[in-house]
Amino acid sequence: MVAGRRRGGRRPEQAAPEPVHLPEPDEREAYRVLDFALRAGEVLLSGGVGAADVTATLVLLARACGLDRVVCEVTFTSITLTYVRASDVAPVTSVRLVQVRAPDHTRVTEVDNLVTDLVQQRVTPEQAMTRLEEIRRARHPYRRWAVTASRAALAAAIAVLLGGGALVTVAAFATTVVVDRIAGALGARGLPDFYANLLGAAFATTVAMGLIAAELDVRPSLVVASGIVLLLPGITLVGSVQDAISGFLLTASARAFEVFVLAAGIVAGVAGVLSVADRLGVSLAVNQPPETGLADLPAQFLAAGVAAAAAAAGNYAPRRTIPAAAVAGALGWGAFRGLDHLDLNPALSTGVAAVVLGLGAYVFAHRQRVPPIVLVAAGIIPLLPGLTIYRGMLFLASGDTGTGFLLLSQATSIGLALAAGVILGSFLAQPARRELQRVERRIGGPRMVGALRRRKA
């Protein structure tokens, strides 16, 4: 028998490292540690990480640096850390604003691994501070043209997923290249994302109107749906639901309102062009999605995988996660297709498929040492209700407000089911831990980013 094994062949759990009791820091050192934690939190929050994960991660980080009594407060635009030195001494407080939200999942992964190494005492606080600055200064892992090409490939894959032909696929690819460049140009000039979504959705609908005016045999709804998927705030919606489940209602409300504003930009862009098309006599008919059979499943699985992989690259995910993202996307889509054939409610089918996606994303993320959010953000792309949103806007523009609002409500319920499902799946996949640090017991809800540490047995 191999030495060190228990009866039954199971390996014994590794004991946690002995905690290092650092000397009580002075006020200057406390500010230094708080600033280090705030900079790490800025990377996480700007990358779409939920408030619960940011809070727990920063408290653990500060504790690993010798600050045992730290209170963290996260809002939508700021992080506040307070070190309570004693009951009769003024606390040390530091605040950092987080105003830019540009997902870079490579940086999120590096910071998450850094915190894990620090908590498990594989690096010293000084080494961790130096490493964080290197992470923050590092360039994005992909060139800008590669990101644009990835996002265009995402739209083309969605077109195939929805049953579009070669012309629709090419149109979706070319349209998304322009939409991405519009968003980049507006972002470089400091304009809010609302205007990028408005102009991007308007351009995608204009392309569809032009194809109809040219009397080409295409489904305009598929062109628009493929073009606006890039603009849908999927990861923001997931973060909002995660914050609400975890009890961070203020941050959840702010994220939910951001989702509403970004979606309103898409709706306004589509509605504006539809009204112009109506005046010009260009009929953008409301078409049902084309029927697909068993023979189309291999192509759809491939398209779902390509869409998820392209979305991961578009979010600057680590290169090693691209294949796992493709598998996660195909897994979620396959579960959805299987449930859809049972004629279940679309929101229910999407929610159950999202649970499967969350389970798979957690397993792959654990093996690749990345936060589950990296794979979740990519895997949900094939399930986003872009076509339902467009069809709802078409009915509203044609005067059928009842059907239009019904479809938009259905799109909202699908989005909420998708977000809640992936969070539930990630939560169910987490291995049971009998003893967690007090901070992790105080913060309820599923974790999608952040280090966990056992107490010594």
FIDODO-27829 format. One record per residue (C-alpha): x, y, z; residue in one letter; residue number from 1; chain. Coordinates in nm, 3 decimals. Layout:
       xx       yy       zz  code  pos  unit
        X        Y        Z     A  NUM     A
...
END
This chain:
       xx       yy       zz  code  pos  unit
    0.000    0.000    0.000     M    1     A
    0.124    0.345   -0.085     V    2     A
    0.234    0.531    0.226     A    3     A
    0.014    0.818    0.334     G    4     A
   -0.311    0.679    0.189     R    5     A
   -0.617    0.614    0.398     R    6     A
   -0.819    0.294    0.391     R    7     A
   -1.021    0.284    0.071     G    8     A
   -0.752    0.445   -0.142     G    9     A
   -0.850    0.806   -0.071     R   10     A
   -0.580    1.063   -0.033     R   11     A
   -0.572    1.258    0.293     P   12     A
   -0.652    1.627    0.275     E   13     A
   -0.348    1.849    0.275     Q   14     A
   -0.320    2.059    0.587     A   15     A
   -0.340    2.433    0.538     A   16     A
   -0.012    2.620    0.589     P   17     A
    0.055    2.769    0.927     E   18     A
   -0.073    3.128    0.935     P   19     A
    0.196    3.392    0.945     V   20     A
    0.143    3.635    1.232     H   21     A
    0.271    3.964    1.094     L   22     A
    0.343    4.251    1.330     P   23     A
    0.070    4.509    1.379     E   24     A
    0.125    4.766    1.100     P   25     A
    0.147    5.138    1.163     D   26     A
   -0.082    5.387    0.991     E   27     A
    0.150    5.441    0.695     R   28     A
    0.186    5.067    0.632     E   29     A
   -0.190    5.022    0.669     A   30     A
   -0.252    5.278    0.394     Y   31     A
    0.000    5.097    0.175     R   32     A
   -0.175    4.762    0.219     V   33     A
   -0.520    4.916    0.164     L   34     A
   -0.400    5.082   -0.157     D   35     A
   -0.264    4.747   -0.276     F   36     A
   -0.598    4.579   -0.207     A   37     A
   -0.793    4.859   -0.375     L   38     A
   -0.585    4.833   -0.692     R   39     A
   -0.653    4.461   -0.706     A   40     A
   -1.023    4.523   -0.645     G   41     A
   -1.033    4.777   -0.927     E   42     A
   -0.916    4.513   -1.176     V   43     A
   -1.180    4.268   -1.052     L   44     A
   -1.472    4.511   -1.041     L   45     A
   -1.395    4.662   -1.382     S   46     A
   -1.380    4.309   -1.523     G   47     A
   -1.741    4.237   -1.424     G   48     A
   -1.676    4.046   -1.100     V   49     A
   -1.964    4.053   -0.852     G   50     A
   -1.956    4.267   -0.539     A   51     A
   -1.963    3.963   -0.308     A   52     A
   -1.655    3.814   -0.472     D   53     A
   -1.469    4.146   -0.467     V   54     A
   -1.553    4.198   -0.100     T   55     A
   -1.444    3.853    0.014     A   56     A
   -1.129    3.862   -0.200     T   57     A
   -1.012    4.199   -0.070     L   58     A
   -1.076    4.111    0.293     V   59     A
   -0.872    3.792    0.252     L   60     A
   -0.598    3.985    0.071     L   61     A
   -0.576    4.246    0.346     A   62     A
   -0.570    3.975    0.612     R   63     A
   -0.287    3.797    0.435     A   64     A
   -0.092    4.124    0.451     C   65     A
   -0.142    4.160    0.826     G   66     A
   -0.463    4.367    0.850     L   67     A
   -0.698    4.142    1.046     D   68     A
   -0.987    4.383    1.102     R   69     A
   -1.079    4.520    0.761     V   70     A
   -1.426    4.623    0.648     V   71     A
   -1.492    4.636    0.273     C   72     A
   -1.778    4.820    0.105     E   73     A
   -1.830    4.784   -0.269     V   74     A
   -2.066    4.995   -0.475     T   75     A
   -2.111    5.012   -0.849     F   76     A
   -1.848    5.286   -0.891     T   77     A
   -1.625    5.269   -0.581     S   78     A
   -1.451    5.045   -0.331     I   79     A
   -1.397    5.151    0.032     T   80     A
   -1.166    4.969    0.271     L   81     A
   -1.149    5.052    0.642     T   82     A
   -0.892    4.909    0.881     Y   83     A
   -1.021    4.913    1.238     V   84     A
   -0.708    4.933    1.456     R   85     A
   -0.877    4.946    1.796     A   86     A
   -1.194    5.069    1.961     S   87     A
   -1.025    5.384    2.093     D   88     A
   -0.821    5.472    1.781     V   89     A
   -0.944    5.632    1.460     A   90     A
   -0.976    5.377    1.176     P   91     A
   -0.771    5.395    0.858     V   92     A
   -0.992    5.435    0.552     T   93     A
   -0.907    5.442    0.183     S   94     A
   -1.137    5.479   -0.120     V   95     A
   -1.088    5.411   -0.491     R   96     A
   -1.324    5.503   -0.773     L   97     A
   -1.387    5.251   -1.052     V   98     A
   -1.524    5.440   -1.349     Q   99     A
   -1.392    5.241   -1.645     V  100     A
   -1.542    4.900   -1.723     R  101     A
   -1.339    4.723   -1.987     A  102     A
   -1.339    4.344   -1.942     P  103     A
   -0.990    4.194   -1.949     D  104     A
   -1.026    3.842   -1.821     H  105     A
   -0.654    3.775   -1.843     T  106     A
   -0.596    4.043   -1.581     R  107     A
   -0.887    3.916   -1.372     V  108     A
   -0.733    3.567   -1.384     T  109     A
   -0.387    3.692   -1.294     E  110     A
   -0.518    3.892   -0.999     V  111     A
   -0.726    3.596   -0.881     D  112     A
   -0.419    3.369   -0.896     N  113     A
   -0.213    3.634   -0.721     L  114     A
   -0.457    3.655   -0.430     V  115     A
   -0.467    3.276   -0.405     T  116     A
   -0.087    3.258   -0.393     D  117     A
   -0.076    3.530   -0.128     L  118     A
   -0.345    3.371    0.088     V  119     A
   -0.172    3.033    0.066     Q  120     A
    0.163    3.200    0.150     Q  121     A
    0.338    3.108   -0.173     R  122     A
    0.442    3.472   -0.214     V  123     A
    0.517    3.749    0.033     T  124     A
    0.315    4.073    0.047     P  125     A
    0.608    4.262   -0.109     E  126     A
    0.630    4.017   -0.397     Q  127     A
    0.254    4.034   -0.443     A  128     A
    0.258    4.414   -0.465     M  129     A
    0.528    4.406   -0.729     T  130     A
    0.344    4.136   -0.923     R  131     A
    0.019    4.334   -0.916     L  132     A
    0.186    4.637   -1.074     E  133     A
    0.325    4.414   -1.349     E  134     A
   -0.026    4.278   -1.412     I  135     A
   -0.175    4.627   -1.429     R  136     A
    0.093    4.756   -1.667     R  137     A
    0.089    4.450   -1.895     A  138     A
   -0.054    4.489   -2.244     R  139     A
   -0.367    4.310   -2.353     H  140     A
   -0.295    3.953   -2.471     P  141     A
   -0.448    4.016   -2.815     Y  142     A
   -0.400    4.291   -3.070     R  143     A
   -0.696    4.514   -3.142     R  144     A
   -0.752    4.377   -3.494     W  145     A
   -0.761    4.023   -3.351     A  146     A
   -1.029    4.126   -3.101     V  147     A
   -1.237    4.283   -3.377     T  148     A
   -1.201    3.970   -3.589     A  149     A
   -1.303    3.756   -3.291     S  150     A
   -1.616    3.959   -3.231     R  151     A
   -1.704    3.945   -3.599     A  152     A
   -1.656    3.567   -3.594     A  153     A
   -1.890    3.559   -3.295     L  154     A
   -2.164    3.732   -3.496     A  155     A
   -2.108    3.502   -3.794     A  156     A
   -2.135    3.197   -3.568     A  157     A
   -2.459    3.330   -3.418     I  158     A
   -2.596    3.372   -3.772     A  159     A
   -2.520    3.005   -3.842     V  160     A
   -2.670    2.911   -3.506     L  161     A
   -2.995    3.086   -3.595     L  162     A
   -3.015    2.913   -3.933     G  163     A
   -2.888    3.191   -4.160     G  164     A
   -2.736    3.116   -4.496     G  165     A
   -2.401    3.214   -4.639     A  166     A
   -2.512    3.569   -4.727     L  167     A
   -2.648    3.633   -4.377     V  168     A
   -2.328    3.497   -4.223     T  169     A
   -2.107    3.722   -4.437     V  170     A
   -2.331    4.022   -4.370     A  171     A
   -2.320    3.956   -3.994     A  172     A
   -1.941    3.933   -4.000     F  173     A
   -1.895    4.255   -4.197     A  174     A
   -2.158    4.440   -3.995     T  175     A
   -1.997    4.349   -3.665     T  176     A
   -1.656    4.468   -3.783     V  177     A
   -1.807    4.813   -3.839     V  178     A
   -2.011    4.801   -3.515     V  179     A
   -1.702    4.715   -3.314     D  180     A
   -1.503    4.997   -3.471     R  181     A
   -1.788    5.240   -3.401     I  182     A
   -1.792    5.132   -3.037     A  183     A
   -1.414    5.164   -3.014     G  184     A
   -1.412    5.511   -3.170     A  185     A
   -1.686    5.637   -2.940     L  186     A
   -1.521    5.483   -2.636     G  187     A
   -1.188    5.650   -2.723     A  188     A
   -1.369    5.985   -2.720     R  189     A
   -1.521    5.919   -2.381     G  190     A
   -1.882    5.873   -2.491     L  191     A
   -2.095    5.641   -2.274     P  192     A
   -2.172    5.290   -2.395     D  193     A
   -2.537    5.387   -2.446     F  194     A
   -2.446    5.577   -2.763     Y  195     A
   -2.226    5.294   -2.890     A  196     A
   -2.516    5.052   -2.850     N  197     A
   -2.757    5.293   -3.015     L  198     A
   -2.538    5.355   -3.321     L  199     A
   -2.429    4.991   -3.343     G  200     A
   -2.787    4.861   -3.337     A  201     A
   -2.893    5.129   -3.585     A  202     A
   -2.614    5.031   -3.824     F  203     A
   -2.700    4.660   -3.804     A  204     A
   -3.065    4.736   -3.879     T  205     A
   -2.965    4.967   -4.165     T  206     A
   -2.761    4.687   -4.322     V  207     A
   -3.064    4.458   -4.302     A  208     A
   -3.281    4.729   -4.461     M  209     A
   -3.028    4.771   -4.741     G  210     A
   -3.025    4.399   -4.815     L  211     A
   -3.405    4.398   -4.839     I  212     A
   -3.403    4.708   -5.060     A  213     A
   -3.156    4.531   -5.289     A  214     A
   -3.410    4.245   -5.316     E  215     A
   -3.168    3.987   -5.186     L  216     A
   -3.309    3.663   -5.048     D  217     A
   -3.215    3.706   -4.680     V  218     A
   -3.391    3.710   -4.345     R  219     A
   -3.328    4.061   -4.211     P  220     A
   -3.412    3.954   -3.856     S  221     A
   -3.113    3.719   -3.852     L  222     A
   -2.878    3.990   -3.975     V  223     A
   -2.988    4.226   -3.697     V  224     A
   -2.998    3.958   -3.427     A  225     A
   -2.645    3.848   -3.511     S  226     A
   -2.521    4.205   -3.518     G  227     A
   -2.663    4.311   -3.181     I  228     A
   -2.549    4.003   -2.984     V  229     A
   -2.212    4.175   -2.943     L  230     A
   -2.387    4.468   -2.774     L  231     A
   -2.604    4.272   -2.530     L  232     A
   -2.483    4.323   -2.169     P  233     A
   -2.480    3.955   -2.075     G  234     A
   -2.202    3.958   -1.815     I  235     A
   -2.345    4.272   -1.652     T  236     A
   -2.676    4.093   -1.612     L  237     A
   -2.502    3.792   -1.456     V  238     A
   -2.322    4.023   -1.213     G  239     A
   -2.648    4.195   -1.122     S  240     A
   -2.826    3.870   -1.041     V  241     A
   -2.523    3.742   -0.848     Q  242     A
   -2.515    4.059   -0.636     D  243     A
   -2.889    4.034   -0.567     A  244     A
   -2.859    3.669   -0.462     I  245     A
   -2.561    3.749   -0.241     S  246     A
   -2.741    4.034   -0.062     G  247     A
   -2.562    4.329   -0.227     F  248     A
   -2.887    4.492   -0.331     L  249     A
   -2.752    4.842   -0.389     L  250     A
   -2.486    4.722   -0.632     T  251     A
   -2.735    4.481   -0.789     A  252     A
   -2.977    4.767   -0.851     S  253     A
   -2.703    4.977   -1.011     A  254     A
   -2.595    4.692   -1.238     R  255     A
   -2.957    4.618   -1.329     A  256     A
   -3.012    4.981   -1.424     F  257     A
   -2.697    4.971   -1.638     E  258     A
   -2.840    4.664   -1.815     V  259     A
   -3.161    4.860   -1.872     F  260     A
   -2.975    5.163   -2.012     V  261     A
   -2.758    4.953   -2.245     L  262     A
   -3.059    4.754   -2.365     A  263     A
   -3.249    5.081   -2.415     A  264     A
   -2.971    5.198   -2.645     G  265     A
   -3.011    4.885   -2.858     I  266     A
   -3.389    4.922   -2.865     V  267     A
   -3.366    5.291   -2.959     A  268     A
   -3.123    5.219   -3.242     G  269     A
   -3.338    4.942   -3.388     V  270     A
   -3.663    5.137   -3.345     A  271     A
   -3.522    5.449   -3.510     G  272     A
   -3.417    5.268   -3.826     V  273     A
   -3.742    5.071   -3.838     L  274     A
   -3.941    5.393   -3.835     S  275     A
   -3.731    5.527   -4.123     V  276     A
   -3.775    5.200   -4.315     A  277     A
   -4.151    5.225   -4.269     D  278     A
   -4.157    5.575   -4.415     R  279     A
   -3.943    5.466   -4.710     L  280     A
   -4.174    5.172   -4.777     G  281     A
   -3.912    4.907   -4.700     V  282     A
   -4.089    4.616   -4.535     S  283     A
   -3.887    4.437   -4.269     L  284     A
   -4.134    4.155   -4.212     A  285     A
   -4.151    3.970   -3.884     V  286     A
   -4.024    3.623   -3.968     N  287     A
   -4.020    3.319   -3.745     Q  288     A
   -3.676    3.161   -3.697     P  289     A
   -3.612    2.893   -3.959     P  290     A
   -3.688    2.539   -3.854     E  291     A
   -3.387    2.321   -3.784     T  292     A
   -3.369    1.944   -3.768     G  293     A
   -3.131    1.675   -3.650     L  294     A
   -2.918    1.718   -3.960     A  295     A
   -2.841    2.076   -3.851     D  296     A
   -2.723    1.982   -3.501     L  297     A
   -2.352    1.924   -3.583     P  298     A
   -2.326    2.263   -3.751     A  299     A
   -2.509    2.427   -3.459     Q  300     A
   -2.284    2.264   -3.200     F  301     A
   -1.983    2.387   -3.395     L  302     A
   -2.130    2.734   -3.430     A  303     A
   -2.206    2.752   -3.056     A  304     A
   -1.851    2.651   -2.974     G  305     A
   -1.706    2.905   -3.217     V  306     A
   -1.929    3.180   -3.075     A  307     A
   -1.819    3.106   -2.718     A  308     A
   -1.452    3.083   -2.813     A  309     A
   -1.474    3.408   -3.008     A  310     A
   -1.646    3.577   -2.714     A  311     A
   -1.368    3.461   -2.481     A  312     A
   -1.107    3.611   -2.713     A  313     A
   -1.313    3.930   -2.736     G  314     A
   -1.303    3.955   -2.356     N  315     A
   -0.923    3.910   -2.357     Y  316     A
   -0.945    3.570   -2.187     A  317     A
   -0.621    3.371   -2.142     P  318     A
   -0.533    3.177   -2.455     R  319     A
   -0.542    2.844   -2.273     R  320     A
   -0.912    2.897   -2.192     T  321     A
   -1.030    2.931   -2.553     I  322     A
   -1.090    2.556   -2.610     P  323     A
   -1.264    2.523   -2.273     A  324     A
   -1.487    2.820   -2.357     A  325     A
   -1.583    2.652   -2.685     A  326     A
   -1.676    2.331   -2.502     V  327     A
   -1.876    2.526   -2.242     A  328     A
   -2.068    2.712   -2.512     G  329     A
   -2.146    2.392   -2.705     A  330     A
   -2.247    2.219   -2.381     L  331     A
   -2.494    2.491   -2.287     G  332     A
   -2.640    2.508   -2.636     W  333     A
   -2.675    2.131   -2.656     G  334     A
   -2.866    2.127   -2.326     A  335     A
   -3.091    2.405   -2.453     F  336     A
   -3.166    2.228   -2.781     R  337     A
   -3.249    1.907   -2.599     G  338     A
   -3.493    2.085   -2.369     L  339     A
   -3.637    2.291   -2.653     D  340     A
   -3.745    1.973   -2.832     H  341     A
   -3.958    1.894   -2.525     L  342     A
   -4.161    2.211   -2.594     D  343     A
   -4.076    2.365   -2.258     L  344     A
   -4.109    2.735   -2.184     N  345     A
   -3.808    2.918   -2.344     P  346     A
   -3.710    3.078   -2.013     A  347     A
   -3.723    2.741   -1.836     L  348     A
   -3.521    2.572   -2.111     S  349     A
   -3.263    2.850   -2.100     T  350     A
   -3.243    2.841   -1.721     G  351     A
   -3.186    2.465   -1.703     V  352     A
   -2.931    2.484   -1.986     A  353     A
   -2.757    2.766   -1.796     A  354     A
   -2.731    2.542   -1.488     V  355     A
   -2.555    2.281   -1.702     V  356     A
   -2.331    2.554   -1.841     L  357     A
   -2.247    2.679   -1.492     G  358     A
   -2.157    2.327   -1.378     L  359     A
   -1.932    2.271   -1.678     G  360     A
   -1.772    2.615   -1.651     A  361     A
   -1.680    2.559   -1.287     Y  362     A
   -1.523    2.219   -1.361     V  363     A
   -1.319    2.352   -1.654     F  364     A
   -1.220    2.666   -1.463     A  365     A
   -1.100    2.466   -1.164     H  366     A
   -0.880    2.249   -1.387     R  367     A
   -0.734    2.548   -1.571     Q  368     A
   -0.691    2.765   -1.259     R  369     A
   -0.907    3.048   -1.384     V  370     A
   -1.218    3.208   -1.229     P  371     A
   -1.545    3.052   -1.353     P  372     A
   -1.660    3.394   -1.472     I  373     A
   -1.409    3.373   -1.759     V  374     A
   -1.589    3.073   -1.909     L  375     A
   -1.938    3.178   -1.802     V  376     A
   -1.909    3.515   -1.980     A  377     A
   -1.823    3.333   -2.304     A  378     A
   -2.051    3.034   -2.267     G  379     A
   -2.372    3.235   -2.226     I  380     A
   -2.333    3.410   -2.562     I  381     A
   -2.516    3.145   -2.772     P  382     A
   -2.811    3.160   -2.531     L  383     A
   -2.865    3.538   -2.528     L  384     A
   -3.210    3.641   -2.662     P  385     A
   -3.099    3.873   -2.942     G  386     A
   -3.355    3.747   -3.194     L  387     A
   -3.640    3.777   -2.943     T  388     A
   -3.549    4.140   -2.872     I  389     A
   -3.545    4.224   -3.243     Y  390     A
   -3.877    4.055   -3.313     R  391     A
   -4.033    4.241   -3.021     G  392     A
   -3.913    4.572   -3.165     M  393     A
   -4.053    4.480   -3.508     L  394     A
   -4.398    4.416   -3.364     F  395     A
   -4.386    4.743   -3.171     L  396     A
   -4.286    4.932   -3.487     A  397     A
   -4.570    4.767   -3.683     S  398     A
   -4.826    4.879   -3.423     G  399     A
   -4.879    4.544   -3.249     D  400     A
   -4.778    4.669   -2.904     T  401     A
   -4.925    4.372   -2.719     G  402     A
   -4.714    4.115   -2.901     T  403     A
   -4.412    4.345   -2.896     G  404     A
   -4.416    4.396   -2.519     F  405     A
   -4.484    4.025   -2.471     L  406     A
   -4.172    3.935   -2.668     L  407     A
   -3.960    4.193   -2.486     L  408     A
   -4.087    4.056   -2.154     S  409     A
   -3.998    3.708   -2.272     Q  410     A
   -3.647    3.829   -2.360     A  411     A
   -3.614    3.977   -2.011     T  412     A
   -3.725    3.653   -1.845     S  413     A
   -3.482    3.455   -2.062     I  414     A
   -3.197    3.685   -1.961     G  415     A
   -3.281    3.656   -1.591     L  416     A
   -3.315    3.277   -1.615     A  417     A
   -2.981    3.261   -1.793     L  418     A
   -2.804    3.465   -1.527     A  419     A
   -2.964    3.283   -1.234     A  420     A
   -2.898    2.945   -1.394     G  421     A
   -2.523    2.988   -1.449     V  422     A
   -2.482    3.116   -1.092     I  423     A
   -2.676    2.819   -0.953     L  424     A
   -2.471    2.579   -1.164     G  425     A
   -2.142    2.725   -1.040     S  426     A
   -2.269    2.711   -0.683     F  427     A
   -2.375    2.347   -0.710     L  428     A
   -2.040    2.253   -0.861     A  429     A
   -1.834    2.396   -0.576     Q  430     A
   -1.703    2.122   -0.350     P  431     A
   -1.845    2.125    0.003     A  432     A
   -1.618    2.293    0.254     R  433     A
   -1.679    2.214    0.619     R  434     A
   -1.494    2.510    0.762     E  435     A
   -1.444    2.843    0.589     L  436     A
   -1.297    3.165    0.712     Q  437     A
   -1.538    3.388    0.899     R  438     A
   -1.550    3.635    0.613     V  439     A
   -1.675    3.366    0.375     E  440     A
   -1.948    3.265    0.618     R  441     A
   -2.063    3.625    0.649     R  442     A
   -2.090    3.672    0.274     I  443     A
   -2.362    3.437    0.153     G  444     A
   -2.416    3.325   -0.200     G  445     A
   -2.215    3.156   -0.473     P  446     A
   -1.854    3.249   -0.542     R  447     A
   -1.736    3.294   -0.901     M  448     A
   -1.401    3.465   -0.827     V  449     A
   -1.173    3.462   -0.525     G  450     A
   -0.953    3.251   -0.300     A  451     A
   -1.089    3.022   -0.032     L  452     A
   -0.879    2.893    0.255     R  453     A
   -0.945    2.617    0.503     R  454     A
   -0.872    2.645    0.867     R  455     A
   -0.607    2.416    0.997     K  456     A
   -0.756    2.077    1.078     A  457     A
END
